Amino acid sequence: MTRTLHLAKYQASGNDFLIVEALDAAAPAIDVPALCDRWFGVGADGVIVVGRGSAAEFSFALTNADGSPAEMSGNGMRCVGAWLRDTDRVAHGASFDVETPAGVKHVWLTLDGATVSMGQPNFTKAAIPMRGPAWETFQDQPFDAGDGRTMRATALSMGNPHLVLFTDEDPERYHVEHMGPALEHHELFPERTNVEFARIAEDGVIDVRVWERGVGETLACGTGACAVAVAANERGDAPVEVVVRFRGGPLHVERRTDGEVLLGGPVQHVFDAVVDLDELDA
């Protein structure tokens, strides 16, 4: 008997995900790296399984393209919100909660996408996690980024670890494909880290390239946008509301007075598909 998998592909500023429904029954075993392969599979930055939660109506479980689990994805969460709307599981314009490994997140549906309440940033090394005394922080410090460069850097958690590197140069000048893997696996980060190369542009927008833990360079990253915006705000280089511009497009980040960080932007449905799991595993 042929084993098939129904899925939907969504993208947010080029950050793309395959969404699998597990609301009424458990999802089948999936070879995520094979499914996410952009040449021999469907192609995506990760696979999200949407189920029923215990602390919220819906649950969110993301597996990165390399098969490793991820605590959270802002863009992935926004894609799930749009998928729930498009499949008539929530109403247009609705707001609702989704349970994630990084806690319960609140989602608002908008005309062109979704906004997610991402929680509060945490700068302590214990929370990131980053080696060193648990209570210490690493903010606006010199950091050897490799490739002969020392940059000002901030490390923080947005439910997952981030290392934000600030530069006066256009991030397009950096060899992210070479620097990213070494920084992701830097000895200071025992659970690896996401890495952002950020520059404050003349128009006030923050230009960013991102290397995602367990994925590689992606066209955008929701938690990365939040990390960059918060780190820049802490440095006094950005207001509480700012646009973070990736290769795949812009994302809007707001840091509220209560510390909560909101992430918004457009989401698009790419296609629905049925995959033959036996052929995928062959």
N, C-alpha and C positions, 0 to 999 in steps of 0.2 A: 504494500500500500504506500503510495507516495505521500511523503510528509511535506506539507506546505506551510508557509508563513505569510500572513497578510500584514502589510506594513504601509505606513505613510511617510513620505519624505517632506520635511519642512526646512526652511532656511531663514535665518535672521542675520542680515548683513553678511551673507555668505557663510556663516557658521551653520553647518547643516547636520541634521539628525534624522535617524530612522526611528519612527515611533511604533511600538508594538503594544497592542491592547492585551491586558490581562485583568480586566475588570470582573469577569465572571469565571474565568478558569486560568490556571497558571500558564505562563508562556512556555513554549517548548525550549529545549536546549538549543542554544544558538552559538555558532562559531562566529563570534563578533568580528575578529580580525578579517576573516574571509568575507563576511557580509559588507564590511566597511571598505574593503579594498577597492580603489577607484579604477582599477584595470580589469580585475577578474571577478569583482563583486558588484554590489549596487553602488557603493561609494558614499561615505559620510564621515563626519568627525566622531560619531559615536551612536550608540543604540540606547534608546530610552524605553523602558518598560513601564507602562502606566497601569497601576492596579488600585485596589482599595486600601485605604490607610486605616490605622487604628486611632490616630490623633487628628485625622482630617478625612474628608470623603475620598480623596484621591491620594495615591502614593506615586513617587517618582524614583526610579532606579536607573542611573546612567552608567553605562560601560563605555570606556574610551575605545578608540579605534584599535589600540594595541591589546585590548582585552582586560585592562586594569579597571577597577571600579573608581568612580569619581563621586565625591561628596555632594557636588552641586554644580549647576551650570545655569547662569542667568538667562542666556539665550535659549538653552534647552528648555528651561521652564516656560519661557514666553512661547516657544513653539508648541509645547504641550497645551498651554492655554488656548492657542488658536485652534489646535486639533480638537480639543474638547468642544469648542464652539462649533466648528465645522461639522462635527459628527453629532450635533444636537444633544450633547450631554450637559451642556450649560447654555444659558441664553446669551444672545448678543448683548454686549454691554454689562455682563454679569461680573461679579467679583467673588472669589472663592479661595479656599485654602488647599494647599498641597503639601503632603508630608514628604520630607527628603531626609537623607542621612545627616544633613546639616541643620535639621529642625524644620518646623512648619513654616512655609512661605505663603504670603498672600499675593494673589494675582488679580489684576484689573484688566478687563478686555477693553481695547480702544478701537477706533474706526479702522486703523491700518495694522494693528498688531496687539501688543500687550505690554503692561507694565508690571514689574515684580518688586515687592518689598524684600530686599536682599538681606535684611538684618543689619547689625552693627559691625564695623570693622574691629579687629582685635590686633594690637601691635605687639603683644607679649610673645616672647620666643616660645613659651610653652604652648601657646595657642596655634602658632603658625604650622607645624613646629619647626624650630630652628635651634641648633646647638648653642648652648650657653646657659647662663642663669635664667631660670624660668620667668622671673619677673622683669628681666631686661627687655628693652626694645632696640630695634635697629632702624633708625629713621634719619634720612638725609645724611648718610655716612659714606665715606669713600669706599669703593668696592672694585676689586680687580675683576673686570669683566672678561678678561682674556683678550686675544687679538691685539695686545699691546695697549689697551685702554683702561684707564681708571675712571669710573663714573660715580656720581652721587646716587645713592640707592636707598630705598625703603623696602622693608619686608613687612608683610602683614597677612592676616587671614581674612578672607571674605567667605568663610565656610570651607575654603580650601587655600593652600599656600600660594603666595605671590611674591615675586621679587621684581620691583619696579626700578628700572634704570633710567635716569634722566640724562638727556644729551642736548647739546645745542645744535647738533647736526641733524640733517634729515635722516630719519630711521631707515630710509631706503638705501642709504650708503653702507649699512652694516650687513655682514655675512651671517644673517640670522641662522641659516641652515647649518653653519659650522659652530657658531657660538651657542646656539640654543641647547643642543644636547649636553654640552659640558656644564652649562649653568643649571639645567634641569637636574642633573645628577651631582651638583656641587656638594662637597662633604658637609657643608653647614646645614643641609636640608635632608634629614634622615628619611623623609617620605617623598623626596623630590619636590620640585616646585614649578609653577608656571612662571614665565619670564616675560616682562613687557619692556620694550625699548620706546621711550616716550620723549616727545619734544613739544613744548608750548609754542604754537605757531603764532604769527603776527596777528591773526584774526581772533585770537583767544581760544581757538579750538586746540585740543591736544591730539597730535598725530602719533599713532602707535602702531608698532608691529608686535605680534605676540607669538611666543613659542609655548604651546600648551603641553602640559605634562601628560604623557601617554598618547599624544596625538601628533605633535610636530607643529610646524607653523600653520596657523589657521587664518582665515580671512577676517575673523572678528572673535571676540571673547567677552561674554557678559560680565563674569566676575572680574576679568582683567580690566574692563572698562571702569568698574567700580573701584578696584584697587588703585588704578592710575589716578582717577578723579580725587579720591580721598587723600592719596599721598601728595598730590599737587596742592590740594587745599591746605594740608598740614604745613607745607612749605611756604604757604602764602602766595603761590603762583597761580591759583585758580579760585574762582568763587564757588559758592556752595552748589550752584547749578552750572553744568558745563557739558559741552558736546565733545565726545571722544571719537575721533575719526580713524577708522581702520581701513585696510585695503578693500574690504567688502562693503564699507559704508559707515555712516555715523550712528552712534548710540547716545542717548541722553541720560545723564546721571545727575541725581539731586541728593545732596546730603542734608537731611532735615535737622532741625534744632535739637530733636531728641536723639540724634545720632543714627537714626535709621537711614539706610541708603536705598534709593529707588532707581530702578533701571528700566528705561523705556525705549521703544523703537519699533519699526515695522517688522512684520513676519509674513512670509509667503509660503503657501502650499505649493510644492514642486510636482509631486505625483503620488499616486497609490500604486502598489505593486503586490504581486503574489510570487513568492520565491519558492523554488523547489529545493528544500533543505538537503535532500539526498544528492542532488547535482552539486550543491554548494560544498558539501563535505567530500565530494569525490576527488 
